[in-house]
Amino acid sequence: MRLKFRSLLRFLVILLLVPSLAICQVAPQPLDKHARKIQRVLAGFPAGTTIFVEMRDHSQRLGSLGAVSATSFELLSRKGDTQQFAYADVGRVQKADSDQGNTVIFHHHNKMVVSLILGGALVGFIIFAVVEVKKS
């Protein structure tokens, strides 16, 4: 009796588990981590913001941000063309201020430079403290 119960239980588990695994694999996958990051960055910019876009194939685009949807965004070029890009195809996005004429100013985040300066100052302070302790 006990053997039949275990066999029946295994059969039911397999009967329920296999279709659920198939359903999980067929369901469309959400955006990957990098695409969600690009989506969050672009959602923070108002429409019409001048942005610089570097694609994963290393091509570059410059234009104004248009409509932003769940899976893609529009980029309006200076010529008036509208292009639509999927978040998954974008390598990086950066805000750029369009100056008078064709000059573009990029907003860089120099966290690495600041951390190097602070790290150097800390090392210098430690060396100074060790030398002073040895003198006394």
Stockholm file with secondary structure:
# STOCKHOLM 1.0

chainA/1-136         MRLKFRSLLRFLVILLLVPSLAICQVAPQPLDKHARKIQRVLAGFPAGTTIFVEMRDHSQRLGSLGAVSATSFELLSRKGDTQQFAYADVGRVQKADSDQGNTVIFHHHNKMVVSLILGGALVGFIIFAVVEVKKS
#=GR chainA/1-136 SS CHHHHHHHHHHHHHHHHHHHHHHHHHSCCCCCHHHHHHHHHHHTSCTTCEEEEEETTSCEEEEEEEEECSSEEEEECTTSCEEEEEGGGEEEEEEEEECSTTCEEECCCCHHHHHHHHHHHHHHHHHHHHHHHHHC
#=GC SS_cons         CHHHHHHHHHHHHHHHHHHHHHHHHHSCCCCCHHHHHHHHHHHTSCTTCEEEEEETTSCEEEEEEEEECSSEEEEECTTSCEEEEEGGGEEEEEEEEECSTTCEEECCCCHHHHHHHHHHHHHHHHHHHHHHHHHC
//
